[in-house]
Amino acid sequence: MIDVTLRNKTLLAAAITAALLALAGCSDNDDNASSAITPERPALPSGTGEEFTVATPSDTYPLPAKQYAENNADGSLRFRINDNPIAYLLRGHNDIWQGTSDVWQNNANGDGPDNYLSNPIRNAEVWRANIQYVIDATQRRSDDEAILAFLDDMRSKNYSVIDGLGPLTGSYVSASGAYTDIPVPSTSQVLADANYKASHNDGIAYAGDTNSELGDVVRLVDAFRQRSPASTNASKYIFSTPRPWRMNDNGDVEFLRTEANYPCGPDSVTYDVYNSSVSVVPGLICARRAHSASNEAKGLYTPTTENRRKDGGYPSGHTNAGYLASMAYAYAIPQRYAEMLTRGSLLGESRIMAGMHSPADVIGGRIHSMIVASYALNQPDIANEADEAYQQAQQYFGGLAKTAGMDLYDYAHRNVENERSLAEGGNVTTEVFDNNWFNDRAANRANYRERMTYNLPQDVSQAGQPVVVPLGAESLLRSRLPYLSDAQRRAVLYTTAVDSGYPLLDKTNGWGRLDLVTAADGYAAFEGDVLVTMDAEKGGFNARDGWYNDIDGEGRLTKAGTGELILAGNNTYTGGTLVQGGTLSAASQTAFGRGGVYVQDGTVRVAPTDAERVQIDGNFTLEAGTLAIDLGNGANTVGVDQLAYIEGSTLSLDFGDQIPAAGTRYTIVDASNLFGQFSQVVSDSVDVELAYSAGTVVATVL
């Protein structure tokens, strides 16, 4: 610890006097011309004076889904759109394509409709864009995209998405007992053999053993997928939409004929034939729904008529299953939260790449899964299981990280060397493996948000509608933002939602617009004042977290408790920043927005990654606490537009691995006006001397 030293006390006195005169101003009265007034300590940033609360929607039956989602598992209620809240929330599909009557949608069954409405296309522009996306994707896909589409079709979804864990994938498989037993195909069988008959599997066993070291995590996957009203079958029959390989370039169903005795492995089957530009992955041709002798015997269709009444596309069941498994893993291992959700979205994209589903189907699958997962987490027994899964996963992976000398977040994002490929030695790699697929935060956010809408044409006349946050949706962020209250998590979902006006989304009571990947990066606006109280002893994100969104709004941020919160966005919020405990770190030039910063206790840490200067648009008040400057990557300066007021505070300088040469100067504070001094300086083994002027604090290495 180095005491503050002053080489020129006269210079210091003059500098302080000049600063005070500048603050106080001068009078024409000669008696007052030389008198300086000590500036008052700046007031606390004011913000809006109240917390922003997101109201719950005024729901009527069959909403809210939190209460009535179980109807999706009821033998009769599930087939009635006005009784099944999940199907009801997916009814926006009727605005772009409706092939079944209102009467059918209120009294459907598991045999599927025996007739369809004429002229079902309600929005030709959107429906054409929907099918065109599939045509373009399936005609331009890479070999890896085709192979992944095959794997995401054939493997259990509980297993297939495990690779969203990145460098934790192999460790999870080893500790949980997760496995796949699909036969290993050659790459040519997947990419070129339209007669290859693959085997598929699904079930909780493929996620692992409930008696394993990670058995509680396996049990949570089971809760989301099997012990919740998770099936998409009812909605598939209610809407009975065609799969893309049954549609022509305009999205019309142009049935040509059936093809009997089509060879699929050792079997011969009957398939429907349509006019379509969609190219199904060759190795999945035989995975399409073939004619069934039992259904023909029931009179549902004949050997020469189409069987699509039993093969609805909306919502995508594989997508729903993939997201549900992903959200279970994300809850237990929130260090990979955004990556797991992005993996779920990639499985949905794989369904399109396969030629099996359209963007509308996949969007519906995502919405369906969010409703189910939220319902599950709002059941007390499953909520307890979720917390147990979280604790078990944190202990297991935290132990691995400790052994490696890393914290768990860094361990979960370490680079994987010698990464395996989806195809090796002429065969498809059917096992999941450690990977770097989701190591780009910005790409994850962009990909996930694009897959929320697939850029289907937006009705701009409906843009800008208020965001609705459904009752219970906040539970989806509970383990990712554990230091926030439920009300605050609702506010995060509100400020990070996608715009309105996109197909399917606006009739979902808010579910379709919730962007969980962006929400994982914290607030995007302070609509009111935000108090963040962290408890580092709880570990994980309670000890250290980062908000990477660009934050606007008029609210004030208050950081309290212990732990470290990192602000890394291009922020413009105007309510100011108050630090009362723990550490608030600035990782961008505009981290503190456009208001003042006031430190009552705790630490403000300056370590920008994109600039050498962190700007404070207002006063910077150090009533107590510490200003910590990271100098290891350059000369980081705190720029202050108005007054820098320093009273009884510590300056901590971190030079990292550098050993700066004697005489090296660092401008620590650069303000319009400066009052006061640091009471002490902590600079490890580097001796420094501080010099104060009217607006700057400069550290010189001795």
Buried (B, 14 or more C-beta within 10 A) or exposed (E): EBEBEBEEEEEBEEBBEBBBBBBBEEEEEEEEEEEBEEBEBBEBBEBBEEBBEBEBBEBEEBBBBBBBBBBBBBEEBBBBBBBBBBBBBBBBBBBBBBBBEEEBBEEBEEEBBEEBEEEBBEBEEBBBBBBBBBBEBBEEBEEEBBBBBBBBBBBBBBBBBBBBBBBBBBBBBEBBBBBBEBEEBBBBBBBEBBBBBBEEBBEBBBBBBBEBBBBBBBBBBBBBBEBBBBBBEBBBBBBBBBBBBBBBBEBBBEBEEBEEEBEBEEEEBBBBBBEBBBBBBBBBBBBBEBBBEEBBEEEBBEEEBBBBBBBBBBBBBBBBBBBBBBBBBBBBBBBBBBBBBBBBBBBBBBBBBBBBBBBBBBBBBBBBBBBBBBBBBBBEEBBEBBBBBBEBBBEBBBEBBEEEEBBBBEBBBBEBEEEBEBBEEEBBBBBBBBBBBBBEBEEBBBBBBEBBBBEBBBBEEEEEEEBBBBBBBBBBBBBBBBBBEEEBBBBBBBBBBBBBBBBBBBBBBBBBBBBBBBBBBBBBBBBBBBBBBBBBEBBBBBBBBBBBBBBBBBBBBBBBBBBBBBBBBBBBBBBBBBBBBBBBBBBBBBBBBBBBBBBBEBBBBBBBEEBBBBBBBBBBBBBBBBBBBBBEEEBBBBBBBBBBBBBEBBBBBBBEEEEBEEEBEBBBBBBBBBBBBBBBBBBEEBEBBBBBBBBBBBBBBE
